[in-house]
Amino acid sequence: MSNFKCAWVTKSSANDKPWGTETAWTGGFGSSVKTLSLKSGERTSFKINLNKDEMLICGTGKLIAYFADEELVKNGVGELSVETLTAGCALIVQSGCPYRIEAVEDSSVLEISSQLQNGTIRLHDDYGRKTDYVNDKLAEIISEMWGD
């Protein structure tokens, strides 16, 4: 057996999502890269990733990012931040922090994440996928922001 590191080529896997498309590459060393193509007016789930940190870089278009610190999830303390992302701007999300991105116009996003395992908890979803309750404060924010 060799102790040398190696290099290899990998192919992407593409998946249609309700909000657009997702193309993913996995490196086999604890990281993954995705490109997300969001259609204007569509948004991802409002969610928490339990096991991975992410960097979401706006490549083209214009997005609204909704995000909060982990303390909002754990203790019901804090507020939801809302920021506009344009080409070159990035949202950094550590595991345990809730977030969502919404396309103001057709947009592309480069997602770089630290883990292959997802462990996602959806808090709100526009497309009928299963969601979970976390605490009253988050439920109140979700109701105010997205009417559920």
N, C-alpha and C positions, 0 to 999 in steps of 0.2 A: 504494500500500500504506500502511496506517495504522500509526502507531507507538504507538497507544493499546492498553492492555491491555483484555481483554474478560472477560465472565462468560458462563457457560452452564450448562445443566442436563444431567445425565447420569443414566443408569439403572443399576441394580445388575444383577449377574449372580449367580445362585445355583447352587451345586453341592452335591450330596450327597456326603458323605465317609463313610468307614466308622465314624467316631466321632460323626457328627452332620451338621450343615450349615454351609456357608460362603457368605456373601453378600459380594460385593466391589464397591467403587466405585473407579475410577481417576480421578485429577485431571488427568492429562496434563502435570503439571509435576514429575514425579519423586517422587510420593507416592501411596500407596493406603491405603484404609481397608477393613477387613473386620469383619464380625460373625461370630463362631464360636459355634455352639450345640453344646455337648458333652453327650452323654448320660451319665448316672451310670455310673461304672465304666469308661468309655472314655477313651482317651488318644491324643494326636497322636503322630507319629513322634518319636523322639529324633533330632535333626537339627542341621545347621549350615547357615546361610545365608551364602554367600560374599560376596554383594554388597549386602545390605541390613541395616539396623538396624531393630529393632522395639520397640514398646511394646505389651505385652499387659495390658489393664486388665480385671480381673474386674468384670463388671456385676452379675451375680446368681449365686447358688450358692456352691460351695466347690471350690477346685482345689488340687492339689499341683503345685508347680513344681519341676522338676529342671533344674539349670543349672550351668555351670562357665565358667571363663575360657578364653580362646583358648590359653593356655599348655598346657592339658591336651591340646588337639588337636595343637598344633605340636611340643611337647617331651615329652609324656606326664607332665607335672608338674602336680600339683594334685589336688583332690578335687571330687567332685560335691556341690553344695549342694542341700538339699531344704527347701522352705518352703511353708507353707500360705497360699493367697491367698483372701480373702473379698471381698465387694463393696467396691469402692473401692481395693483394692490393685492394684499394677501390677508386672509383671516387665519390666525393661529389658534387652534383649539386643542387643549390638553384633555386627556381622558377624564370623564366625569362631568365635563362642562356641556350644557345644552346649547344647541345651535341649529340654524336652518339658513339656507340661502334661497333667494327668490330672484328670478330673472326679470328685470325691468324691460329688457330687450333680449333678443337671441344672444346667448352668451356661451363662452367656452371657459372651463375651469380646469386647471391642473391640480390634482389632489395627490399629495405625497403623504404617506402615512407610515407609522413606525411599526405596526404589527399586521400580521396576516389575519389573525383572529379578529372578528368584528365585535361580538358581544353588544349589539345595538339594542337600545330601549327606545322605541318610538313613543313620543309624548303627544304628538298631533300629526295627522296625516290627511291630506286632501283626497286620497284615492282609495279609501276604505280598508287600508291595511291595519292590522292589529296595533292598538296603542295601549300604553300602560299609564296608570295613575301614579304620581310620585308624592305630591303634597298639595295642600290647599292653595298655597301661594302660586305654584306653577299652574294649577288648574284655573285660578283667577286670571293670570297673565294670558294663558291660552284663550280663555273666553273673551277677554278684552281685545286681543290682537286679531284673532281669527274666528271669533263667533261660535266657538264650541264649548 
